[in-house]
Amino acid sequence: MKYQSTRGHEMPQTFSEILLGGLAPDGGLYLPREYPQVTADELEAWRKLSYADLAFEVLSRFCDDIPAEDLRALTRKTYTAEVYCNARPGDNTADITPLRTLGEEGGTRLQLLGLSNGPTLAFKDMAMQLLGNLFEYALARAGQELNILGATSGDTGSAAEYAMRGKRGIRVFMLSPHRKMSAFQTAQMFSLQDPNIFNLAVEGVFDDCQDIVKAVSNDLDYKARQKIGTVNSINWARVVAQVVYYFKGWLLATDGPGQKVSFCVPSGNFGNVCAGHIARMMGLPIDKLVVATNENDVLDEFFRTGTYRVRKSAETYHTSSPSMDISKASNFERFVFDLLGRDGDKLAKMFREDVDTKGGFDLSGTPEFERIRAFGFVSGRSTHEDRLATIRGLSERYGITIDTHTADGIKVAREHLTPGVPMLVLETALPAKFADTIREALGVEPERPASFEGIENLPQRFEVMPAEVDRIKAYIAGHTGL
Ligand SMILES: *Cc1c(COP(=O)(O)O)cnc(C)c1O
């Protein structure tokens, strides 16, 4: 299996060659040269597999340069009931991503696929935990080390730290705005005592943290000497690890070959739903892929009209589903590549020239845009009021509390129900992470999984730093010994 850049100008690479990197040198994103195909018979045979072994079957088709027994050991180490232990009472923890039926609506079953039972209570753990083990394995094999530098306002940073804690050959330097995260998020990150995790609380806002990361990454000498890397959402291994739970969801929702299901995906950077697209291209019987956005509706606008218009920062809203607050969707280029019939030159022109100079592109009325329906895509948007109403409605009707991102998903899923086709809404976080909005909607505190009781009282390990690039660089160098 070889990988190519969406912009078409790179030598084909193996999985291991792109594992630790980000963008391709031509500015594109990596995709496999063709999607491996899974037959209906293979799918039926996979019904009896554990999640870990299903992950092995799916991933082995994409990373054939890792010996099979090593890959199987990695998936078995990653996808355990001990790591993904935060499922609701009544859900089957052994499924790793348990499927819960909410009820009959619109002539079909409305279901919730629980992706948020990992250590940080959000779906990013599904891929990030595997990434931690893959990175450790690949670095040991190459005799290398890696220093991950990131900026976070909460979610991604904690998922990365919980994935990389205690891993040999890896250190994490995570910048966060001092005293600006919620008490819960702060406790989640700062209570980690692992010596390879460095929490740097920067005296500034999130944008200051992000600017520092950019400045450090642009110093190529320093970056090479200190072996600096990132774990952002365009990493291919993260996308492919997410393909697995679309297969698991289909297997849990059906009982025979060829039965179709739809998925609704609360979306921001398009990484999650891109994995659904890939599962469908591999032959998984998916009817619709429903893209749900919040008030930051750049994706909904595209799927309704064919116009992709990147938002400016002033047009990017802070919402109560903050992990979907994006101005441009960094994984979207992967999907557009397929939409254009994999024409790298055309894609390069659209993303390099049109997006960078005109702020977007317009495919309305083109044959390419017509293919969107053939790929199963539809979309919708949801607002703060919708979230409150949906959280209340589900609590009253089904006795379940969902988080704000999942509420966006439920709201939009209900607009695209097809009789007889189960609708699986991906649960991308647990409500305990977004207590303020749950209190606003329901007037009560969300339940916390047992392992999170009293987390705010644990001792915290962090360093307060000024928002100065040179001080951060010196701190990192002082702790890598490089
Ligand atoms: C990251 C995130 C999303 C958005 O996922 P993308 O892959 O960026 O589309 C949605 N919900 C939650 C809770 C998240 O953390």
The ligand as a Gaussian input file, in Angstrom:
#p B3LYP/6-31G(d) Opt

LIG

0 1
 C      -12.824000      17.108000      17.587000
 C      -14.270000      17.002000      17.941000
 C      -15.294000      17.076000      16.975000
 C      -15.004000      17.350000      15.505000
 O      -14.366000      16.282000      14.867000
 P      -13.620000      16.513000      13.443000
 O      -12.901000      15.251000      13.196000
 O      -12.706000      17.679000      13.658000
 O      -14.679000      16.797000      12.441000
 C      -16.611000      16.906000      17.371000
 N      -16.932000      16.702000      18.665000
 C      -15.987000      16.632000      19.640000
 C      -16.415000      16.436000      21.047000
 C      -14.626000      16.772000      19.317000
 O      -13.705000      16.722000      20.283000

